[in-house]
């Protein structure tokens, strides 16, 4: 807070306003996806295309982790592409 002072303007019979400036105030934002508006057909096609690259043979824990990472990244990127986000000030 900067430049604070007591105003000359009365707020009540024996009170006055305190005035100040707030610097570098950051407004929180909320992002959401409207599930009524996505292109579900495009989403399904994108998932099918991306699933081709996920390993089908799992021989180790590392293979499982790699497959899970690929599935998560591909499904999320496809979702974000076909279901655009709306950013709303909170």
Jmol script that loads the backbone (N, CA, C; Angstrom):
load data "model"
ATOM      1  N   UNK A   1       0.854  -1.169   0.000  1.00  0.00           N
ATOM      2  CA  UNK A   1       0.000   0.000   0.000  1.00  0.00           C
ATOM      3  C   UNK A   1       0.897   1.228   0.000  1.00  0.00           C
ATOM      4  N   UNK A   2       0.495   2.205  -0.768  1.00  0.00           N
ATOM      5  CA  UNK A   2       1.248   3.454  -0.840  1.00  0.00           C
ATOM      6  C   UNK A   2       0.285   4.624  -0.828  1.00  0.00           C
ATOM      7  N   UNK A   3       0.837   5.790  -0.601  1.00  0.00           N
ATOM      8  CA  UNK A   3       0.084   7.053  -0.655  1.00  0.00           C
ATOM      9  C   UNK A   3      -1.167   7.034   0.225  1.00  0.00           C
ATOM     10  N   UNK A   4      -1.056   6.518   1.418  1.00  0.00           N
ATOM     11  CA  UNK A   4      -2.248   6.500   2.258  1.00  0.00           C
ATOM     12  C   UNK A   4      -2.361   7.828   3.016  1.00  0.00           C
ATOM     13  N   UNK A   5      -3.591   8.243   3.198  1.00  0.00           N
ATOM     14  CA  UNK A   5      -3.875   9.465   3.956  1.00  0.00           C
ATOM     15  C   UNK A   5      -5.329   9.437   4.434  1.00  0.00           C
ATOM     16  N   UNK A   6      -5.642  10.313   5.353  1.00  0.00           N
ATOM     17  CA  UNK A   6      -7.010  10.451   5.849  1.00  0.00           C
ATOM     18  C   UNK A   6      -7.680  11.544   5.035  1.00  0.00           C
ATOM     19  N   UNK A   7      -8.798  11.182   4.432  1.00  0.00           N
ATOM     20  CA  UNK A   7      -9.503  12.121   3.567  1.00  0.00           C
ATOM     21  C   UNK A   7     -10.159  13.233   4.384  1.00  0.00           C
ATOM     22  N   UNK A   8     -10.347  14.386   3.751  1.00  0.00           N
ATOM     23  CA  UNK A   8     -11.079  15.484   4.381  1.00  0.00           C
ATOM     24  C   UNK A   8     -12.590  15.248   4.336  1.00  0.00           C
ATOM     25  N   UNK A   9     -13.019  14.295   3.553  1.00  0.00           N
ATOM     26  CA  UNK A   9     -14.442  14.002   3.394  1.00  0.00           C
ATOM     27  C   UNK A   9     -14.948  13.183   4.588  1.00  0.00           C
ATOM     28  N   UNK A  10     -16.067  13.587   5.144  1.00  0.00           N
ATOM     29  CA  UNK A  10     -16.653  12.866   6.268  1.00  0.00           C
ATOM     30  C   UNK A  10     -17.401  11.633   5.779  1.00  0.00           C
ATOM     31  N   UNK A  11     -17.228  10.532   6.506  1.00  0.00           N
ATOM     32  CA  UNK A  11     -17.985   9.335   6.171  1.00  0.00           C
ATOM     33  C   UNK A  11     -19.135   9.128   7.168  1.00  0.00           C
ATOM     34  N   UNK A  12     -18.935   9.527   8.381  1.00  0.00           N
ATOM     35  CA  UNK A  12     -19.955   9.552   9.424  1.00  0.00           C
ATOM     36  C   UNK A  12     -19.691  10.836  10.227  1.00  0.00           C
ATOM     37  N   UNK A  13     -20.554  11.182  11.155  1.00  0.00           N
ATOM     38  CA  UNK A  13     -20.349  12.444  11.867  1.00  0.00           C
ATOM     39  C   UNK A  13     -18.940  12.620  12.452  1.00  0.00           C
ATOM     40  N   UNK A  14     -18.356  11.576  12.999  1.00  0.00           N
ATOM     41  CA  UNK A  14     -17.035  11.749  13.598  1.00  0.00           C
ATOM     42  C   UNK A  14     -15.983  10.822  12.973  1.00  0.00           C
ATOM     43  N   UNK A  15     -16.184  10.445  11.701  1.00  0.00           N
ATOM     44  CA  UNK A  15     -15.239   9.565  11.006  1.00  0.00           C
ATOM     45  C   UNK A  15     -14.831  10.181   9.673  1.00  0.00           C
ATOM     46  N   UNK A  16     -13.673   9.748   9.155  1.00  0.00           N
ATOM     47  CA  UNK A  16     -13.214  10.150   7.825  1.00  0.00           C
ATOM     48  C   UNK A  16     -12.668   8.927   7.106  1.00  0.00           C
ATOM     49  N   UNK A  17     -12.702   8.980   5.788  1.00  0.00           N
ATOM     50  CA  UNK A  17     -12.213   7.865   4.987  1.00  0.00           C
ATOM     51  C   UNK A  17     -10.690   7.789   5.045  1.00  0.00           C
ATOM     52  N   UNK A  18     -10.159   6.572   5.076  1.00  0.00           N
ATOM     53  CA  UNK A  18      -8.723   6.358   4.867  1.00  0.00           C
ATOM     54  C   UNK A  18      -8.556   5.987   3.410  1.00  0.00           C
ATOM     55  N   UNK A  19      -7.685   6.654   2.720  1.00  0.00           N
ATOM     56  CA  UNK A  19      -7.490   6.452   1.285  1.00  0.00           C
ATOM     57  C   UNK A  19      -6.083   5.924   1.069  1.00  0.00           C
ATOM     58  N   UNK A  20      -5.933   4.937   0.178  1.00  0.00           N
ATOM     59  CA  UNK A  20      -4.608   4.397  -0.126  1.00  0.00           C
ATOM     60  C   UNK A  20      -4.626   3.775  -1.510  1.00  0.00           C
ATOM     61  N   UNK A  21      -3.437   3.521  -2.055  1.00  0.00           N
ATOM     62  CA  UNK A  21      -3.284   2.861  -3.341  1.00  0.00           C
ATOM     63  C   UNK A  21      -2.659   1.490  -3.110  1.00  0.00           C
ATOM     64  N   UNK A  22      -3.097   0.539  -3.893  1.00  0.00           N
ATOM     65  CA  UNK A  22      -2.525  -0.800  -3.836  1.00  0.00           C
ATOM     66  C   UNK A  22      -1.756  -1.018  -5.129  1.00  0.00           C
ATOM     67  N   UNK A  23      -0.465  -1.317  -4.993  1.00  0.00           N
ATOM     68  CA  UNK A  23       0.382  -1.522  -6.173  1.00  0.00           C
ATOM     69  C   UNK A  23       0.567  -3.013  -6.428  1.00  0.00           C
ATOM     70  N   UNK A  24       0.774  -3.356  -7.674  1.00  0.00           N
ATOM     71  CA  UNK A  24       1.061  -4.738  -8.081  1.00  0.00           C
ATOM     72  C   UNK A  24       0.016  -5.730  -7.585  1.00  0.00           C
ATOM     73  N   UNK A  25      -1.226  -5.367  -7.718  1.00  0.00           N
ATOM     74  CA  UNK A  25      -2.315  -6.254  -7.320  1.00  0.00           C
ATOM     75  C   UNK A  25      -2.565  -7.244  -8.450  1.00  0.00           C
ATOM     76  N   UNK A  26      -2.525  -8.527  -8.138  1.00  0.00           N
ATOM     77  CA  UNK A  26      -2.766  -9.545  -9.143  1.00  0.00           C
ATOM     78  C   UNK A  26      -4.127 -10.187  -8.887  1.00  0.00           C
ATOM     79  N   UNK A  27      -4.964 -10.210  -9.909  1.00  0.00           N
ATOM     80  CA  UNK A  27      -6.304 -10.767  -9.785  1.00  0.00           C
ATOM     81  C   UNK A  27      -6.241 -12.259 -10.110  1.00  0.00           C
ATOM     82  N   UNK A  28      -6.775 -13.071  -9.227  1.00  0.00           N
ATOM     83  CA  UNK A  28      -6.807 -14.512  -9.473  1.00  0.00           C
ATOM     84  C   UNK A  28      -7.779 -14.801 -10.611  1.00  0.00           C
ATOM     85  N   UNK A  29      -7.427 -15.804 -11.421  1.00  0.00           N
ATOM     86  CA  UNK A  29      -8.276 -16.178 -12.540  1.00  0.00           C
ATOM     87  C   UNK A  29      -8.634 -17.648 -12.423  1.00  0.00           C
ATOM     88  N   UNK A  30      -9.812 -17.973 -12.861  1.00  0.00           N
ATOM     89  CA  UNK A  30     -10.316 -19.339 -12.815  1.00  0.00           C
ATOM     90  C   UNK A  30     -10.512 -19.803 -14.254  1.00  0.00           C
ATOM     91  N   UNK A  31      -9.963 -20.950 -14.581  1.00  0.00           N
ATOM     92  CA  UNK A  31     -10.105 -21.506 -15.926  1.00  0.00           C
ATOM     93  C   UNK A  31     -11.042 -22.700 -15.863  1.00  0.00           C
ATOM     94  N   UNK A  32     -11.992 -22.735 -16.777  1.00  0.00           N
ATOM     95  CA  UNK A  32     -12.880 -23.890 -16.817  1.00  0.00           C
ATOM     96  C   UNK A  32     -13.163 -24.266 -18.262  1.00  0.00           C
ATOM     97  N   UNK A  33     -13.600 -25.491 -18.431  1.00  0.00           N
ATOM     98  CA  UNK A  33     -13.946 -26.013 -19.750  1.00  0.00           C
ATOM     99  C   UNK A  33     -15.430 -26.332 -19.744  1.00  0.00           C
ATOM    100  N   UNK A  34     -16.140 -25.759 -20.699  1.00  0.00           N
ATOM    101  CA  UNK A  34     -17.570 -25.994 -20.814  1.00  0.00           C
ATOM    102  C   UNK A  34     -17.783 -27.309 -21.559  1.00  0.00           C
ATOM    103  N   UNK A  35     -18.224 -28.341 -20.848  1.00  0.00           N
ATOM    104  CA  UNK A  35     -18.370 -29.661 -21.449  1.00  0.00           C
ATOM    105  C   UNK A  35     -19.566 -29.774 -22.386  1.00  0.00           C
ATOM    106  N   UNK A  36     -20.347 -28.712 -22.540  1.00  0.00           N
ATOM    107  CA  UNK A  36     -21.452 -28.734 -23.492  1.00  0.00           C
ATOM    108  C   UNK A  36     -21.010 -28.249 -24.866  1.00  0.00           C
ATOM    109  N   UNK A  37     -19.794 -27.701 -24.956  1.00  0.00           N
ATOM    110  CA  UNK A  37     -19.360 -27.089 -26.205  1.00  0.00           C
ATOM    111  C   UNK A  37     -18.226 -27.797 -26.938  1.00  0.00           C
ATOM    112  N   UNK A  38     -17.644 -28.879 -26.434  1.00  0.00           N
ATOM    113  CA  UNK A  38     -16.495 -29.444 -27.132  1.00  0.00           C
ATOM    114  C   UNK A  38     -16.884 -30.168 -28.410  1.00  0.00           C
ATOM    115  N   UNK A  39     -15.875 -30.401 -29.222  1.00  0.00           N
ATOM    116  CA  UNK A  39     -16.051 -31.184 -30.433  1.00  0.00           C
ATOM    117  C   UNK A  39     -15.667 -32.624 -30.078  1.00  0.00           C
ATOM    118  N   UNK A  40     -16.645 -33.413 -29.618  1.00  0.00           N
ATOM    119  CA  UNK A  40     -16.358 -34.760 -29.132  1.00  0.00           C
ATOM    120  C   UNK A  40     -15.853 -35.672 -30.237  1.00  0.00           C
ATOM    121  N   UNK A  41     -16.348 -35.506 -31.450  1.00  0.00           N
ATOM    122  CA  UNK A  41     -15.880 -36.352 -32.555  1.00  0.00           C
ATOM    123  C   UNK A  41     -14.403 -36.110 -32.827  1.00  0.00           C
ATOM    124  N   UNK A  42     -13.996 -34.859 -32.849  1.00  0.00           N
ATOM    125  CA  UNK A  42     -12.592 -34.530 -33.065  1.00  0.00           C
ATOM    126  C   UNK A  42     -11.733 -35.040 -31.913  1.00  0.00           C
ATOM    127  N   UNK A  43     -12.260 -34.944 -30.690  1.00  0.00           N
ATOM    128  CA  UNK A  43     -11.542 -35.432 -29.513  1.00  0.00           C
ATOM    129  C   UNK A  43     -11.288 -36.937 -29.625  1.00  0.00           C
ATOM    130  N   UNK A  44     -12.324 -37.695 -29.993  1.00  0.00           N
ATOM    131  CA  UNK A  44     -12.174 -39.147 -30.120  1.00  0.00           C
ATOM    132  C   UNK A  44     -11.186 -39.507 -31.234  1.00  0.00           C
ATOM    133  N   UNK A  45     -11.250 -38.799 -32.351  1.00  0.00           N
ATOM    134  CA  UNK A  45     -10.316 -39.058 -33.451  1.00  0.00           C
ATOM    135  C   UNK A  45      -8.879 -38.738 -33.030  1.00  0.00           C
ATOM    136  N   UNK A  46      -8.705 -37.639 -32.280  1.00  0.00           N
ATOM    137  CA  UNK A  46      -7.370 -37.281 -31.802  1.00  0.00           C
ATOM    138  C   UNK A  46      -6.821 -38.319 -30.839  1.00  0.00           C
ATOM    139  N   UNK A  47      -7.672 -38.838 -29.952  1.00  0.00           N
ATOM    140  CA  UNK A  47      -7.229 -39.889 -29.037  1.00  0.00           C
ATOM    141  C   UNK A  47      -6.821 -41.147 -29.798  1.00  0.00           C
ATOM    142  N   UNK A  48      -7.626 -41.540 -30.779  1.00  0.00           N
ATOM    143  CA  UNK A  48      -7.289 -42.726 -31.576  1.00  0.00           C
ATOM    144  C   UNK A  48      -5.947 -42.550 -32.280  1.00  0.00           C
ATOM    145  N   UNK A  49      -5.730 -41.373 -32.843  1.00  0.00           N
ATOM    146  CA  UNK A  49      -4.469 -41.114 -33.543  1.00  0.00           C
ATOM    147  C   UNK A  49      -3.289 -41.158 -32.578  1.00  0.00           C
ATOM    148  N   UNK A  50      -3.451 -40.578 -31.392  1.00  0.00           N
ATOM    149  CA  UNK A  50      -2.353 -40.542 -30.427  1.00  0.00           C
ATOM    150  C   UNK A  50      -2.087 -41.902 -29.788  1.00  0.00           C
ATOM    151  N   UNK A  51      -3.096 -42.737 -29.673  1.00  0.00           N
ATOM    152  CA  UNK A  51      -2.915 -44.055 -29.063  1.00  0.00           C
ATOM    153  C   UNK A  51      -2.003 -44.957 -29.889  1.00  0.00           C
ATOM    154  N   UNK A  52      -1.842 -44.638 -31.161  1.00  0.00           N
ATOM    155  CA  UNK A  52      -0.956 -45.449 -31.997  1.00  0.00           C
ATOM    156  C   UNK A  52       0.486 -45.416 -31.502  1.00  0.00           C
ATOM    157  N   UNK A  53       0.866 -44.356 -30.794  1.00  0.00           N
ATOM    158  CA  UNK A  53       2.255 -44.189 -30.375  1.00  0.00           C
ATOM    159  C   UNK A  53       2.530 -44.736 -28.975  1.00  0.00           C
ATOM    160  N   UNK A  54       1.495 -45.139 -28.267  1.00  0.00           N
ATOM    161  CA  UNK A  54       1.683 -45.686 -26.918  1.00  0.00           C
ATOM    162  C   UNK A  54       2.189 -47.120 -27.048  1.00  0.00           C
ATOM    163  N   UNK A  55       3.264 -47.461 -26.321  1.00  0.00           N
ATOM    164  CA  UNK A  55       3.809 -48.819 -26.433  1.00  0.00           C
ATOM    165  C   UNK A  55       2.784 -49.882 -26.042  1.00  0.00           C
ATOM    166  N   UNK A  56       2.746 -50.958 -26.815  1.00  0.00           N
ATOM    167  CA  UNK A  56       1.815 -52.054 -26.550  1.00  0.00           C
ATOM    168  C   UNK A  56       2.464 -53.159 -25.714  1.00  0.00           C
ATOM    169  N   UNK A  57       3.782 -53.209 -25.719  1.00  0.00           N
ATOM    170  CA  UNK A  57       4.498 -54.229 -24.962  1.00  0.00           C
ATOM    171  C   UNK A  57       5.087 -53.581 -23.722  1.00  0.00           C
ATOM    172  N   UNK A  58       4.722 -54.103 -22.565  1.00  0.00           N
ATOM    173  CA  UNK A  58       5.185 -53.569 -21.287  1.00  0.00           C
ATOM    174  C   UNK A  58       6.074 -54.639 -20.637  1.00  0.00           C
ATOM    175  N   UNK A  59       7.365 -54.297 -20.457  1.00  0.00           N
ATOM    176  CA  UNK A  59       8.303 -55.255 -19.874  1.00  0.00           C
ATOM    177  C   UNK A  59       8.854 -54.816 -18.521  1.00  0.00           C
ATOM    178  N   UNK A  60       8.593 -53.567 -18.160  1.00  0.00           N
ATOM    179  CA  UNK A  60       9.176 -53.072 -16.913  1.00  0.00           C
ATOM    180  C   UNK A  60       8.313 -51.952 -16.340  1.00  0.00           C
ATOM    181  N   UNK A  61       8.646 -51.563 -15.131  1.00  0.00           N
ATOM    182  CA  UNK A  61       7.962 -50.438 -14.495  1.00  0.00           C
ATOM    183  C   UNK A  61       8.195 -49.172 -15.308  1.00  0.00           C
ATOM    184  N   UNK A  62       9.383 -49.021 -15.839  1.00  0.00           N
ATOM    185  CA  UNK A  62       9.694 -47.850 -16.665  1.00  0.00           C
ATOM    186  C   UNK A  62       8.799 -47.793 -17.903  1.00  0.00           C
ATOM    187  N   UNK A  63       8.524 -48.950 -18.508  1.00  0.00           N
ATOM    188  CA  UNK A  63       7.613 -49.000 -19.662  1.00  0.00           C
ATOM    189  C   UNK A  63       6.207 -48.564 -19.266  1.00  0.00           C
ATOM    190  N   UNK A  64       5.750 -48.981 -18.090  1.00  0.00           N
ATOM    191  CA  UNK A  64       4.423 -48.585 -17.602  1.00  0.00           C
ATOM    192  C   UNK A  64       4.376 -47.075 -17.409  1.00  0.00           C
ATOM    193  N   UNK A  65       5.399 -46.521 -16.762  1.00  0.00           N
ATOM    194  CA  UNK A  65       5.439 -45.078 -16.521  1.00  0.00           C
ATOM    195  C   UNK A  65       5.460 -44.302 -17.824  1.00  0.00           C
ATOM    196  N   UNK A  66       6.230 -44.781 -18.797  1.00  0.00           N
ATOM    197  CA  UNK A  66       6.278 -44.119 -20.106  1.00  0.00           C
ATOM    198  C   UNK A  66       4.910 -44.141 -20.787  1.00  0.00           C
ATOM    199  N   UNK A  67       4.248 -45.296 -20.753  1.00  0.00           N
ATOM    200  CA  UNK A  67       2.931 -45.414 -21.381  1.00  0.00           C
ATOM    201  C   UNK A  67       1.913 -44.505 -20.701  1.00  0.00           C
ATOM    202  N   UNK A  68       1.933 -44.458 -19.375  1.00  0.00           N
ATOM    203  CA  UNK A  68       1.000 -43.595 -18.633  1.00  0.00           C
ATOM    204  C   UNK A  68       1.260 -42.132 -18.959  1.00  0.00           C
ATOM    205  N   UNK A  69       2.532 -41.728 -18.968  1.00  0.00           N
ATOM    206  CA  UNK A  69       2.863 -40.338 -19.313  1.00  0.00           C
ATOM    207  C   UNK A  69       2.369 -39.985 -20.708  1.00  0.00           C
ATOM    208  N   UNK A  70       2.573 -40.887 -21.659  1.00  0.00           N
ATOM    209  CA  UNK A  70       2.122 -40.617 -23.027  1.00  0.00           C
ATOM    210  C   UNK A  70       0.605 -40.505 -23.095  1.00  0.00           C
ATOM    211  N   UNK A  71      -0.103 -41.407 -22.410  1.00  0.00           N
ATOM    212  CA  UNK A  71      -1.567 -41.350 -22.403  1.00  0.00           C
ATOM    213  C   UNK A  71      -2.074 -40.054 -21.792  1.00  0.00           C
ATOM    214  N   UNK A  72      -1.478 -39.665 -20.672  1.00  0.00           N
ATOM    215  CA  UNK A  72      -1.918 -38.434 -20.009  1.00  0.00           C
ATOM    216  C   UNK A  72      -1.652 -37.215 -20.886  1.00  0.00           C
ATOM    217  N   UNK A  73      -0.453 -37.112 -21.427  1.00  0.00           N
ATOM    218  CA  UNK A  73      -0.123 -35.950 -22.255  1.00  0.00           C
ATOM    219  C   UNK A  73      -1.010 -35.892 -23.493  1.00  0.00           C
ATOM    220  N   UNK A  74      -1.163 -37.019 -24.164  1.00  0.00           N
ATOM    221  CA  UNK A  74      -1.951 -37.042 -25.396  1.00  0.00           C
ATOM    222  C   UNK A  74      -3.418 -36.745 -25.138  1.00  0.00           C
ATOM    223  N   UNK A  75      -3.986 -37.355 -24.098  1.00  0.00           N
ATOM    224  CA  UNK A  75      -5.406 -37.129 -23.839  1.00  0.00           C
ATOM    225  C   UNK A  75      -5.650 -35.696 -23.391  1.00  0.00           C
ATOM    226  N   UNK A  76      -4.749 -35.131 -22.574  1.00  0.00           N
ATOM    227  CA  UNK A  76      -4.933 -33.750 -22.129  1.00  0.00           C
ATOM    228  C   UNK A  76      -4.740 -32.759 -23.265  1.00  0.00           C
ATOM    229  N   UNK A  77      -3.729 -32.971 -24.094  1.00  0.00           N
ATOM    230  CA  UNK A  77      -3.520 -32.023 -25.195  1.00  0.00           C
ATOM    231  C   UNK A  77      -4.679 -32.080 -26.181  1.00  0.00           C
ATOM    232  N   UNK A  78      -5.195 -33.281 -26.450  1.00  0.00           N
ATOM    233  CA  UNK A  78      -6.353 -33.416 -27.338  1.00  0.00           C
ATOM    234  C   UNK A  78      -7.575 -32.759 -26.717  1.00  0.00           C
ATOM    235  N   UNK A  79      -7.764 -32.951 -25.413  1.00  0.00           N
ATOM    236  CA  UNK A  79      -8.897 -32.343 -24.713  1.00  0.00           C
ATOM    237  C   UNK A  79      -8.827 -30.821 -24.781  1.00  0.00           C
ATOM    238  N   UNK A  80      -7.652 -30.257 -24.513  1.00  0.00           N
ATOM    239  CA  UNK A  80      -7.511 -28.804 -24.534  1.00  0.00           C
ATOM    240  C   UNK A  80      -7.702 -28.238 -25.941  1.00  0.00           C
ATOM    241  N   UNK A  81      -7.378 -29.022 -26.931  1.00  0.00           N
ATOM    242  CA  UNK A  81      -7.565 -28.571 -28.314  1.00  0.00           C
ATOM    243  C   UNK A  81      -9.048 -28.565 -28.693  1.00  0.00           C
ATOM    244  N   UNK A  82      -9.774 -29.592 -28.274  1.00  0.00           N
ATOM    245  CA  UNK A  82     -11.166 -29.750 -28.705  1.00  0.00           C
ATOM    246  C   UNK A  82     -12.200 -29.210 -27.724  1.00  0.00           C
ATOM    247  N   UNK A  83     -11.752 -28.794 -26.551  1.00  0.00           N
ATOM    248  CA  UNK A  83     -12.642 -28.199 -25.556  1.00  0.00           C
ATOM    249  C   UNK A  83     -11.956 -26.943 -25.023  1.00  0.00           C
ATOM    250  N   UNK A  84     -12.089 -25.825 -25.740  1.00  0.00           N
ATOM    251  CA  UNK A  84     -11.364 -24.612 -25.363  1.00  0.00           C
ATOM    252  C   UNK A  84     -11.690 -24.137 -23.953  1.00  0.00           C
ATOM    253  N   UNK A  85     -10.689 -23.561 -23.322  1.00  0.00           N
ATOM    254  CA  UNK A  85     -10.836 -23.060 -21.957  1.00  0.00           C
ATOM    255  C   UNK A  85     -11.386 -21.645 -21.956  1.00  0.00           C
ATOM    256  N   UNK A  86     -12.121 -21.337 -20.910  1.00  0.00           N
ATOM    257  CA  UNK A  86     -12.620 -19.991 -20.667  1.00  0.00           C
ATOM    258  C   UNK A  86     -11.927 -19.496 -19.392  1.00  0.00           C
ATOM    259  N   UNK A  87     -11.349 -18.332 -19.451  1.00  0.00           N
ATOM    260  CA  UNK A  87     -10.686 -17.760 -18.270  1.00  0.00           C
ATOM    261  C   UNK A  87     -11.589 -16.677 -17.710  1.00  0.00           C
ATOM    262  N   UNK A  88     -11.914 -16.821 -16.425  1.00  0.00           N
ATOM    263  CA  UNK A  88     -12.837 -15.901 -15.772  1.00  0.00           C
ATOM    264  C   UNK A  88     -12.134 -15.296 -14.569  1.00  0.00           C
ATOM    265  N   UNK A  89     -12.153 -13.970 -14.400  1.00  0.00           N
ATOM    266  CA  UNK A  89     -11.569 -13.387 -13.186  1.00  0.00           C
ATOM    267  C   UNK A  89     -12.317 -13.901 -11.964  1.00  0.00           C
ATOM    268  N   UNK A  90     -11.588 -14.260 -10.965  1.00  0.00           N
ATOM    269  CA  UNK A  90     -12.167 -14.828  -9.757  1.00  0.00           C
ATOM    270  C   UNK A  90     -12.570 -13.774  -8.791  1.00  0.00           C
TER     271      UNK A  90
END
end "model"
wireframe off; spacefill off
backbone 0.3
color backbone group
